[in-house]
Amino acid sequence: MRKAIISLLMIAGLTGVHADELALKSTHPDTYTVKRGDTLWDISGKFLKQPWRWPEIWNLNKDEIKNPHWIYPGDLITLDMVNGKPRLSRSRGAKMSGGLVKLSPQVRVQGLDADAIPTIPSSVIDPFLSQPIVITDQQLKSSPRVAAGAEGRLSYGQHDFIYALGMKDEKVGSDWQIYRQGRALIDPEDKDKKKVLGYEALYLGDARLDVAGDVSKLLIVKAEREISQSDRLLAAPLPTLRNYQPHAVPADFAAKVVSTYGDMAEGGQYYMVVVNKGQQEGMEVGHVMNVLNAGRLIVKEETSEADHYTLPEEAGKLMVFKTFDHLSYALVMESTRPIKPGDILAAP
């Protein structure tokens, strides 16, 4: 019991439990002109010690995050103090001249929000949103399967036709993704190492439903790997809004890294990791957590002490971008040390 209490105290001390006061960097600028390739996380990181708290410095509530006032390249960002708290504001088409802000009229057609500055780089997050990475046992059981291909071949590629079972009632012309079941993802907190949280999904390509029936016909429109009998199909996901609201997990929240994408031994910034907590455990999209490596041993000096304690060492920060019942996907936003399966996740 004493060992558990000491370990929790160590983690709490290292994670720097969330404080209400927004801490500014000593080197923060007073103004910043937005550039193409910037992200909200990066921009706020020029001003804040904790860039994931950007919704607070922009003074945005949840509704505004879902439908924000877009920020574009060329906008001038200004830091002010409002009631003693730092706030960022945006001036469209503003330019600095001799220390003064000059406003220039600008017209922007609504709907062209592809130019807007994202929370995190679209090029990094898009593949994880558009392709199956992890599948649950329920998805695996309910997924249509590839049953055969044209001309009796055993493997198929782009522009080939394939035949599938389990798609009788699906819409002709609908888009599907082809995947293959990978290794089981075991909960690192299960002492018996038997609790399966899900399975890795190896993305193979895309297909379009040509004929629906007891045996359905699909055209492979994209193939990144060879496709074979018994591979599975998932409906292609609809485009999703990518404006995340970063916020800390509760102070007593605890989780662990299950795996890194692609079965890498370790990962760094912008790597995707699987977390062993999901919606049923209170995990939310936008949750930010510190990553702690199990680090150095603490040398025993007193006989009353346990044989050894390990000192967790901060390795970076994750942000959750997709949740399931008992699994979540998270993106490594900051990394100071390699992040590995089994690493501890706690409140920042």
C-alpha positions in Angstrom: 0.0 0.0 0.0 2.8 2.4 1.0 4.5 1.7 -2.4 1.4 2.5 -4.3 0.9 5.8 -2.4 4.5 6.8 -3.1 4.2 6.0 -6.8 1.1 8.1 -7.1 2.8 11.0 -5.4 5.7 10.7 -7.7 3.4 10.8 -10.8 1.5 13.7 -9.4 4.7 15.7 -8.8 6.0 15.0 -12.3 2.7 15.7 -14.2 2.3 19.2 -12.7 -1.4 18.9 -11.9 -3.5 21.3 -13.9 -3.6 24.8 -12.4 -6.2 27.5 -13.2 -3.6 30.2 -14.1 -2.5 30.4 -17.7 1.3 30.6 -17.7 2.9 32.7 -20.4 6.3 32.0 -21.8 9.0 34.6 -20.8 9.9 34.9 -24.5 6.3 35.3 -25.8 5.7 37.9 -28.6 3.1 40.6 -28.4 1.9 39.9 -31.9 2.2 37.1 -34.4 1.3 36.9 -38.1 -0.2 33.6 -39.0 1.7 31.6 -41.7 0.6 28.8 -43.9 1.4 25.5 -42.2 0.8 26.9 -38.7 -1.6 25.1 -36.3 -3.6 26.4 -33.3 -1.4 24.3 -31.1 1.8 25.8 -32.5 0.5 29.4 -32.4 -0.6 29.1 -28.8 2.8 27.4 -28.0 4.5 30.7 -29.0 2.7 32.4 -26.1 1.8 29.6 -23.5 3.9 27.2 -21.6 1.0 24.7 -22.0 0.0 25.1 -25.7 -2.8 22.5 -25.3 -4.7 25.1 -23.3 -5.2 27.2 -26.4 -9.1 27.3 -26.1 -8.6 29.2 -22.8 -6.2 31.9 -24.2 -8.6 32.4 -27.1 -11.5 32.5 -24.6 -13.5 30.0 -26.6 -16.3 27.9 -25.2 -17.4 24.4 -26.4 -19.9 25.8 -28.9 -17.3 28.1 -30.4 -14.8 25.3 -30.7 -17.3 23.2 -32.7 -18.0 26.2 -35.0 -15.0 28.5 -34.5 -14.1 31.9 -35.9 -11.7 30.6 -38.5 -8.0 31.8 -38.4 -6.2 32.2 -41.7 -2.7 32.8 -43.0 -2.0 36.5 -42.9 -4.1 37.2 -39.8 -2.5 39.2 -37.1 -2.6 37.6 -33.6 -2.4 40.0 -30.7 -1.8 39.2 -27.0 -3.7 41.4 -24.5 -4.5 41.2 -20.8 -8.2 41.1 -20.0 -9.1 41.3 -16.3 -5.6 40.1 -15.5 -5.7 37.1 -17.8 -3.9 36.7 -21.1 -6.1 36.7 -24.2 -5.3 36.3 -27.9 -7.4 38.1 -30.5 -7.3 38.1 -34.3 -7.3 40.9 -36.8 -8.1 39.9 -40.4 -5.8 41.4 -43.0 -3.9 43.4 -40.4 -0.2 44.3 -40.8 2.3 45.9 -38.5 3.9 49.2 -39.7 6.2 51.2 -37.4 4.7 49.5 -34.4 1.1 50.4 -35.4 -1.5 47.9 -36.7 -2.9 48.8 -40.1 -6.1 47.1 -41.1 -6.7 46.2 -44.8 -10.1 45.3 -46.1 -10.4 41.6 -47.0 -13.1 39.5 -48.5 -13.3 35.8 -47.8 -16.0 33.6 -49.4 -17.7 31.4 -46.7 -17.2 27.7 -47.2 -13.6 28.0 -48.3 -12.4 26.8 -44.9 -9.8 24.4 -46.3 -7.4 27.4 -45.9 -8.2 27.8 -42.2 -5.6 27.0 -39.6 -6.2 23.5 -38.1 -5.7 22.5 -34.5 -3.1 19.9 -35.5 -1.6 19.2 -39.0 -4.2 17.7 -41.3 -1.5 15.8 -43.1 -0.7 14.0 -39.9 -4.2 13.2 -38.6 -6.0 12.5 -41.9 -4.7 9.0 -42.5 -5.7 7.9 -39.0 -9.2 9.3 -39.5 -9.7 7.9 -43.0 -8.3 4.4 -42.6 -9.1 1.6 -40.1 -6.3 1.3 -37.6 -7.9 -0.7 -34.8 -11.0 -2.9 -35.0 -13.1 -4.2 -32.1 -14.3 -7.8 -31.8 -17.8 -6.7 -32.7 -16.6 -5.0 -35.9 -14.6 -8.0 -36.9 -17.6 -10.4 -36.5 -20.0 -8.1 -38.4 -17.6 -7.1 -41.3 -18.4 -8.4 -44.8 -15.6 -10.6 -46.1 -13.9 -11.1 -49.5 -15.0 -14.5 -50.8 -13.4 -14.7 -54.2 -12.0 -12.7 -57.1 -12.1 -12.6 -60.9 -10.6 -15.5 -62.9 -10.1 -17.7 -59.9 -7.0 -15.8 -58.7 -6.0 -15.8 -55.0 -4.8 -12.2 -54.8 -6.1 -9.0 -56.3 -5.1 -5.4 -57.0 -6.2 -2.1 -58.3 -9.0 -2.2 -61.0 -9.7 -5.9 -60.2 -13.2 -7.1 -59.3 -13.8 -9.0 -56.1 -16.8 -10.8 -54.7 -18.0 -10.4 -51.0 -20.5 -11.9 -48.7 -22.6 -10.0 -46.2 -23.4 -6.9 -48.3 -26.9 -7.8 -49.7 -28.6 -4.7 -48.3 -25.8 -2.2 -49.0 -26.1 0.7 -51.4 -24.7 0.3 -54.9 -22.0 2.9 -55.4 -21.0 3.1 -51.7 -17.3 3.2 -50.8 -15.6 0.5 -48.7 -12.2 0.0 -47.1 -10.5 -3.4 -47.2 -8.5 -4.5 -44.2 -6.9 -7.6 -42.7 -7.0 -8.6 -39.1 -3.7 -8.1 -37.3 -2.5 -9.0 -33.8 -4.6 -8.8 -30.7 -4.2 -5.7 -28.5 -3.9 -6.9 -24.9 -4.7 -4.6 -22.0 -1.3 -3.9 -20.3 -3.1 -3.6 -16.9 -4.5 -7.2 -17.1 -2.1 -9.2 -14.9 -3.0 -12.4 -16.8 -2.4 -10.8 -20.2 -5.6 -12.2 -21.6 -7.9 -9.2 -21.9 -8.3 -8.4 -25.6 -9.3 -4.7 -26.2 -9.3 -5.0 -30.0 -7.3 -6.0 -33.0 -4.9 -4.2 -35.2 -6.3 -3.6 -38.7 -3.9 -3.7 -41.6 -5.4 -1.3 -44.3 -5.2 -2.8 -47.7 -7.1 -0.5 -50.1 -10.5 0.9 -51.2 -13.4 -0.6 -53.1 -16.7 0.5 -54.6 -19.8 -1.6 -54.5 -20.9 -2.4 -58.1 -23.6 -5.0 -57.6 -25.3 -5.9 -54.3 -26.8 -9.4 -53.6 -26.2 -12.6 -51.8 -22.8 -12.5 -53.4 -21.9 -8.8 -54.1 -19.4 -7.5 -56.7 -17.0 -4.7 -55.9 -14.3 -2.8 -57.9 -11.0 -2.2 -56.2 -10.3 1.5 -56.8 -7.1 1.6 -54.7 -4.7 -1.1 -53.5 -1.8 -0.4 -51.1 -1.2 -4.2 -50.6 -2.3 -7.4 -52.2 -5.9 -8.3 -51.3 -6.8 -11.9 -50.7 -9.8 -14.1 -49.8 -11.0 -13.7 -46.2 -10.0 -10.1 -46.0 -12.7 -7.9 -44.5 -14.5 -4.7 -45.5 -15.7 -1.7 -43.6 -17.8 1.2 -44.8 -15.6 4.2 -45.6 -16.0 6.9 -42.9 -17.7 10.2 -43.6 -15.6 13.4 -43.4 -15.4 14.6 -39.8 -14.9 18.1 -38.3 -11.3 18.3 -37.2 -11.5 21.2 -34.7 -10.6 19.5 -31.4 -11.0 21.1 -28.0 -7.9 20.1 -26.0 -8.7 19.7 -22.3 -7.0 17.8 -19.4 -8.2 14.4 -18.2 -9.4 14.5 -14.6 -6.6 14.6 -12.0 -7.2 11.0 -10.9 -7.4 9.6 -14.4 -4.9 6.8 -15.2 -4.3 4.8 -18.4 -1.5 3.1 -20.3 -0.2 2.9 -23.9 -1.3 -0.3 -25.5 0.7 0.0 -28.7 2.2 2.3 -31.3 1.0 2.4 -34.9 2.6 -0.1 -37.2 3.8 -2.2 -34.2 6.8 0.1 -33.8 8.8 -0.5 -30.7 8.6 3.2 -29.8 7.2 6.4 -31.1 7.7 10.2 -31.1 5.9 13.4 -32.1 2.9 12.8 -34.4 2.9 9.0 -33.9 -0.4 7.4 -33.3 -0.8 5.3 -30.2 -3.6 3.1 -28.8 -4.7 3.8 -25.2 -6.4 1.2 -23.0 -9.3 3.4 -21.9 -12.4 4.5 -23.9 -15.8 6.0 -23.7 -16.9 3.6 -21.0 -14.1 4.8 -18.8 -14.7 8.5 -19.4 -12.3 9.1 -22.2 -13.2 12.0 -24.5 -12.0 13.3 -27.9 -9.6 16.2 -27.0 -8.4 14.7 -23.7 -4.7 15.6 -23.1 -2.4 13.4 -21.0 1.2 13.3 -19.9 3.2 10.3 -20.9 5.5 8.8 -18.3 8.2 6.3 -18.9 9.1 3.9 -16.2 12.5 5.4 -15.4 15.4 5.1 -13.1 15.5 2.9 -10.0 15.6 4.6 -6.6 18.4 3.0 -4.6 17.3 1.4 -1.3 18.9 2.8 1.8 16.6 1.8 4.7 15.5 -1.7 5.5 11.9 -0.5 5.9 11.9 0.5 2.2 10.7 -1.8 -0.6 13.3 -3.5 -2.7 13.1 -0.8 -5.3 10.9 2.1 -6.6 11.0 3.4 -10.2 10.9 7.1 -10.9 8.6 7.8 -13.8 10.1 10.3 -16.2 8.0 12.6 -18.4 8.2 11.6 -22.1 5.6 13.9 -23.8 2.0 14.6 -24.3 -0.9 12.9 -26.1 -4.2 14.2 -27.4 -7.1 11.7 -28.0 -8.8 12.1 -31.4 -11.0 9.1 -31.6 -12.7 6.9 -28.9 -14.4 3.5 -28.8 -16.0 1.6 -25.9 -12.7 0.5 -24.3 -10.0 1.9 -26.6 -8.9 5.3 -27.9 -6.6 6.6 -30.5 -4.3 9.4 -29.4 -1.7 11.5 -31.3 1.7 12.3 -29.7 1.7 16.1 -29.7 5.0 16.6 -27.9 7.8 14.2 -27.3 11.0 14.5 -25.2 11.7 10.8 -24.9 10.7 7.7 -26.8 7.1 6.6 -26.1 6.6 2.8 -25.7 3.8 0.3 -25.0 3.2 0.1 -21.3 4.0 3.8 -20.6 1.8 5.5 -18.0 -0.7 8.2 -18.9 -1.8 10.8 -16.4 -3.2 14.3 -16.1 -1.0 17.0 -17.4 
